[in-house]
C-alpha cells in the first residue's frame, strides 16, 4: 500500500503547485478587474451610474476654470475623466475607480460621456 499512498501524496502536491501557479499568474495580470474602455463607449447606457475600474495612459491633462480633467487611453479606446483630486502627469500610467456619467443618452448614444473619478489607484 505504501506506493499508492506515495502516488496520492504526489498528485496532491502537484495539484497544489498548479493551483498556486495559477493564483500567482492571475495576481500578476495587470488588467484583471479593469473595464476595457471600448465596452463603456460601445454601450454607455449599460454603464450609466455604475462604478468601473480603468487603467491606461493619461493624456490631454487639463485644468480650466477649476475643472480638472484628463483622458485615459487603453488599447481599446479612450474616455474623459473628471477629477476633484490632483491631476496625473501627462503620458503617465494611471489606474482609477470612477462612476460613468453622461449629460444625456439619446437612442443609446451618450452625449458628454465621462468617468467621474472617485479613487486614484495608481
N, C-alpha and C positions, 0 to 999 in steps of 0.2 A: 503494500500500500504506500510505502514511502515515495516511490517515483510519481504516483498520481498526485499526492499531496504537494510535491515539489512542482509539478506541472501547473496545478491550480494556483499556487502562490506566484509563480512566474507570470501566468496570464493576468492575474490581478495587478501585479506590479507594472506590466506593460500597459494595461488599460489605464491605470492611474497616470502613468507618464504621458500617454497620449492625451488624456483629459487635461493635464497640466499644460502641455504644449499648446493645445487649442486655446485654453484660457489666456495664456501669455500672448498668443498671436492676436487674439481679439483685443486685449488690453493695449497692444502696440498699434492697433489700427486707428489712424488719425481721424477718419471720418465716421466712426461708429457713433450713431446717435445724432448726427448732424443732418439737416434737411438740405437736399440739393436745391439751389435757387430756382432752377428750371421748374421744379414741382410747384413752387409758390406762384411763379409768374404764369404758368400754364393754367392753373386753377385757383385764382385768387379768392373766389367766394368760399372755397373749401377751407381755406386757411384764415379767413377773416376773423379777427379777435382771438386767434389761437397763439399760444407761445411756441416758438421754434428756436432751434439752435442752429446758428450759421457759422461757417468757417471759410475764410478766404483772405484775399488781399484788399486792404483799404486803399481806395483811390478817390480822387475828387474831394479831398478833405476841405470843408468849407465852414467858415463862421461868418454869418451875415445877420446883423441886427439881433444879436442874441440867440439866433437859431444855429445849432451845431449839427452838421450832417456830413455824411460820407457815403460812399458807395462800396459795397462789398462785392467782389468778383471771385467766383469759384470757377471750376472747369465747366460748369453748366450754364452760367449766366451771371447777371449782376442785378443788385437791388439797392435802393436807397435806404439808409439807416439814419434815424434822428436820435440824438443822444442828449441827455442832460449832463453827462459826465465829461471827462477830458476827451478831446479828440485824439485818435490814433495818429501816428506819423504816416505821412504819405508813403505808399507802397509797403507798409508793414503788414505782417500776417496777424489777423485778428480772429478771435472766436468769441461769440456772444450769444446771449439769450435775449429774445425780444418778442413783442407782440405784433402780428401782422395787422396793418390798418390800411384802409382805402378811404379817399374822400367820398367816393360812391362807386357802386358796381352797377353797370348798365349792360344787360344781356350777357352776363357772365364775365364781362371785361372790367378791369379795375381802372379807375381814374385816381391818380395820386397814390399809387401803391407804394408802401414803405414799411419798414420794420422800426418800431419804437423800442430802442434798446432798454432792457431792464437790468442787465448784468453783463459786464465785460468779463469773459472767462480767460482771455489772453490778449 
